[in-house]
Amino acid sequence: MGAESRSARIQLLVAEQAARRGAQVGVVDVCTAAVAALPVGGAGLSAMSRVAPSHPLCSTDTVSEQLEELQLTLGEGPCVDAFLHGSAVLTPDLLSRDLQDRWTVFAEAALEAGARAVFALPLQMGAISPGVLDLYAHVPVRLNAEELADALAFADIATLVLLDARIDETGGPRGGPLEDLGAYRAEIDQASGMLTVQLGVGIEEAFVRLRAYAYAQGRRLADVAADVVARRLRFPPDAEPDQAGEDT
C-alpha cells in the first residue's frame, strides 16, 4: 500500500472515531482508532519535552493509563527510550531477559499491570518531538510490516493533531479538518528554528516557547508560527515564555 493511500485510510479511521464522539479530532481518537485497527489491547499518548514537565494526554483503558504514568514516573521504559533516541521501540515480549535487565523496574510493573508487549512510537516533525504514542498487548505479539506501517501512520497523525492543538482534555485542534494539518508541519518547524536564533535556545525549548505563547494568546499554533516566519512576530530573549512582540 502506498504512503498516501495509507495516510488517507488512517485519517478516515481517526475522523470516524471523532464523529462517534460528536467532537473535533483529538489525540484520543488517534489512540482509539489505533486499538481498533491493530492487534493491540490499548493505547496511550504522552506529551514529552526535555525542557518542560512531561504528562499523559490520553489513554484508552486502565492498563494503558498505568503504563503512561509508570514510565514518566520511573523515567524508564520503551516510551522514554523512544523519546530520547527518536526511534520506535518495539517490545513483543516483556518477559525477554534482556528487557528485564534493560528496564528493571518498569518491566515487572508493566507485567503486573497486564501488559505483555509494548510498542512506543515517537511523534516527530523535523527536529521536534512533542511526545510518544504507546501501544500495548495482553499477550506476546509482533507487528508485521503492514501493521508497523499503520502504527507509524497513526503516530504521524497524532503528531499533526497535537502540534496544532490547544492543550485541552482531548488534545484536539480548535478548528479545521484533519486533512489540512499536514500543511502546517514545515512552517511550525521553520518557526521553531527561527526562535532558536532569537532566543539563543535549543529546538525543544524554542518549540515549548512557541506553543506557550499560542496557548496564552488563545491562538492556533500554526497561526503563530506563520507570524514568526513572516517576521510579524518576534520573541525577545528576555521576554516571559508566553510573551512576544510585533516586529516593526
C-alpha positions, 0 to 999 in steps of 0.5 A: 500500500502506498504512503498516501493511500495509507495516510488517507485510510488512517485519517478516515479511521481517526475522523470516524472515531471523532464523529462517534464522539460528536467532537473535533479530532483529538489525540484520543481518537488517534489512540482509539482508532489505533486499538481498533485497527491493530492487534493491540489491547490499548493505547496511550499518548504522552506529551514529552519535552526535555525542557518542560514537565512531561504528562499523559494526554490520553489513554484508552483503558486502565492498563494503558493509563498505568503504563503512561504514568509508570514510565514518566514516573520511573523515567524508564521504559520503551516510551522514554527510550523512544523519546530520547533516541527518536526511534520506535521501540518495539517490545513483543515480549516483556518477559525477554531477559534482556528487557528485564535487565534493560528496564528493571523496574518498569518491566515487572510493573508493566507485567503486573499491570497486564501488559505483555508487549509494548510498542512506543512510537515517537511523534516527530516533525523535523527536529521536534518531538512533542511526545510518544504514542504507546501501544500495548498487548495482553499477550506476546505479539509482533507487528508485521510490516503492514501493521508497523506501517499503520502504527507509524501512520497513526503516530504521524497523525497524532503528531499533526493533531497535537502540534496544532492543538490547544492543550485541552482534555482531548488534545484536539485542534480548535478548528479545521479538518484533519486533512489540512494539518499536514500543511502546517508541519514545515512552517511550525518547524521553520518557526521553531528554528527561527526562535532558536536564533532569537532566543539563543535556545535549543529546538525543544525549548524554542518549540515549548516557547512557541506553543506557550505563547499560542496557548496564552494568546488563545491562538492556533499554533500554526497561526503563530508560527506563520507570524514568526516566519513572516517576521510579524512576530518576534520573541525577545530573549528576555521576554516571559515564555508566553510573551512576544512582540510585533516586529516593526 
